[in-house]
């Protein structure tokens, strides 16, 4: 093959990379998105947990359900604005109907989360970067509202039924996979 044709092949290859208008992530970029996703989801987790623990302390577990009902999504959104990222918590047994797993990409990601139980990033067709991370029921506190129905206090069950008539998020055991974080980063 002559020099020119090698040049042409290389050129073609470069065009091929870009026909879909996407800039694929370099290893460095992947690492920094992983780190960023990891950091933000940890911060979110801590923020939600300290809020729910405080609510339980101050008003009991029934009040804390009410508190989550009012504040879980706004807290998520305020952290999201701070970090310029769209944040969701999704589950196959969701409590809040907004947290359902329904898009093809999310269904695929959930299968992967269940199998691999680690965090990862994907590049969406439109070029957006999405970070997923498993959420485990790692603490006893969680069981007060997601454990077996017999374990959950009546005052909490009442509020759960009232606020979430379609609730699917009970019956878990300590350590179970509960759902996943989904962080969609703003356009690059
Ligand atoms: C005081 C009760 C309470 C406790 C304790 C609690 N949760 Fe929840 N959880 C809720 C409520 C209420 C929602 C729905 C929030 C909303 O409306 O967005 C929820 C939603 C979630 C969701 C989002 C998916 C869905 O089902 O809508 C995940 C994931 C989750 N909880 C995990 C946990 C984990 C992990 C813990 C322990 C660290 C925990 N929860 C502790 C009440 C609780």
Boltz pocket constraint, residues with backbone or C-beta under 6 A from the ligand:
constraints:
  - pocket:
      binder: B
      contacts: [[A, 49], [A, 52], [A, 56], [A, 61], [A, 64], [A, 65], [A, 66], [A, 68], [A, 69], [A, 70], [A, 72], [A, 73], [A, 89], [A, 90], [A, 91], [A, 93], [A, 94], [A, 95], [A, 96], [A, 97], [A, 99], [A, 135], [A, 136], [A, 137], [A, 138], [A, 139], [A, 141], [A, 142], [A, 143], [A, 144], [A, 145], [A, 146], [A, 169], [A, 178], [A, 179], [A, 180]]
      max_distance: 6.0
